[in-house]
Amino acid sequence: MRQDELAFVAALTTALAGEATVSTQAAPPWLVRPGRAELGERWELARGVYAALTGLEHPDVVPPRERRQLDVILTHADGSNGVVEFDEDQHFTSERLTTLGFYDDLDVGFDVEQWGSRAVALGHKPRGGGFARPKPPLFPGEGGRHRQRAFRDFLADALPGVHGWRPTVRFMNVELEKLSPDERVDRVRELWLAKTS
């Protein structure tokens, strides 16, 4: 975990103390390598998103080398679970904008239009190097990592509801920049209430 992400997790843990416990760098089994069975009612939607990103057909079963971890899994006091993601600049690409175009019927804990605007603002500056390397077999070719990240973000937003989890809540790095630790906790608490009500 990077420094800004660690600071976010610390602030979230403090902001939600007594309401939820925080687990990091984990994933429920249905999100590790989601294929047709795990996608359930979202199968056709996911196939459409994958095709829009790659021009390929999504396999019924995902290769074992694929894996996924989430930034945060919350276990709420009532026993329900939820996903929280912290999105840095590399999450705001033209590929992510493509996936956001499929969110009409998804219940999520963030402003999809705001995420799209940020993707438009930053998407014209795609990062190269390791951020763009091929990720075969599902995301071959140059820019594969950008497509993989965008698809994984979509899955983290689309699948929780299928499996009885609360809607995914996303924070963007610019929402929490240049704050002291105490200010960050207050801001996370304020944003949490806005995103979940």
N, C-alpha and C positions, 0 to 999 in steps of 0.2 A: 504494500500500500504506500502511496506517495504521501508526502507531508500534508498537502491540502486535504486529501481524503481522510487521513488520520485525524486531522483537526475537526473535520466534519463529523466523523463517527463519535468523537469525544463529545462534541456539542450535542449531537442527537441523543446520545446515551443520557446526558445530563438533562436535556429538555424533556425527555419522555420517562424520566425516573418515576417509578411507581405505576406507570401506565403500560409499559412494555419492556421486555428484555431484548437486547441487541446481540445478534450473532453476525460475524463477518466472514467474508470469503467462503461462503457455503452455497449450496443450491439444493432444492428439493429434487428427488429422483426424476420427476416428470419434466424437469427443465435441463437436466444434464445433457441429454441427447434426444430431444423431442422429435419423434416421427409421427406417423399417422395415429397410432394408439394414444400417445400422450397429448396430441393436439386436439383430439376429440372433435367437438363442434367447430373448432377453429381451423380444421384441416384445409378446407377450400380457401379460406382467407390467407393462411400461411403459404399455400401453394402459389397464390396470386402474387403475394409480396416477394417470394423467392424468385419467381419467374421475372417479375419486374426488375429485380436487382441483377439477375444473372443470365436471363434468357434460357434457363435450364429447367428441367422438371425436378421437383423436390422428391427425394427417395422416400419410400414408405418407412424404411428403417435407416436411421442415421449411422454412419460408420463409427465404430468404437473409439477411434482416435479423437473424435470431437468431444469436447467437454465444456462446461460452463460454470462459472462462479458468479455470485451476485455480490454487490457491495455490502448490503445489509439485509438480513431477514429479521423481522420483528415477531415476537410472540407476545400478544397482548394479554392483559389481565384476564379477559374473558375466554382465553384459549385460542382465539383466532390468530391467523398469521398474515403477514404482509411483506412486500418487497419494497425496499427503499434503495434508489440508485443515485449516485453523485456523478453528474456528467461534466467532464472537462471539455475543452475546446475540440478535441479529436472526435467527440460524439456528434458534432454539428457539421455535417457534410451534406453534399448533394445526395448521397446514398440514403442518409437518414431522412432527408426531406422526402425522398421517394416513399419510404415506409410510412411516414406520417400521413401521407395521402390516403392511407387505408384505414384510418382511425375513426371513421364516422360512427361506428357502433361499439366502440370500445369504451369502457368505463375506466378512466385513469385519474390519478391524483396529481395532475399537472396541466398547465394550459398548453394544449397541443399547438395552438396558433403561435404562442410565444416561442415554443421550441422550433417551430417551422421558420419563424422570423430570424432566429439566431442561426439556424442552418443556412438560410439564404445569405446572411451577413458573413458567415465564415466559410461557406461551402465553395466559394470561388477560389479559396486558397488551400487546395488539398495538400496534405502533408505526404511527403515521400518516405523513402527509407523503409524501416520496419513497420511504419504505420500503413504502408500501401502494399506490402509484399503479398504474393499469392498465398492462398490458404486452401490448397487442394485437399480432398476432392470436391468439396461443396462450393468453394469460392476460388476457382483457378484464375490465373492471369493477373496482370498488373492491377492494383487496386483491390485485390482480394480481401485484404484485412479491413478496408473501409466497408466493403459489402458485408463481410462477416459481422463486424461490430454493429452495423445498422440492423441486420436481421436478428441478431441476439437481443438488441434493445427492444425490437418489436416483440419477440417471443416473451421477454420479461414483462412486457406490458399486456400482452394478449392472453397468456396462459393462466395467470393466477385465478381469474374468475371461473375458468373451466374447472379448476380443482378446489373451489370453495374458499379461496383466499381473498383477502381485501384487495381493492385496486392498488396497483403499483403507484408509489409516490416518487417523483423525481425532483431533485434539486440541481440547479446549474451552478457551476463554480462562481460565476459573476454575481450571483445572489448573496454570496458570503465573503467576497473579497475585502481586504483591508479592514478587518474587524479584530478587536481584541478578543481573547477567549470568552469573556463575559458577554460582550456584545454579540458574539457568534451564537452563544446559547440562546440569548433573547431573540435574535433574528430567526434561528431555526424554529423556536417555539412559535413565533408569529407566523412564519411561512407554513409550518405544519398545520396550524389551525385553518389557514386560508386554503390549503391544498386538500384538506380532508373534510371540510364542511360543505 
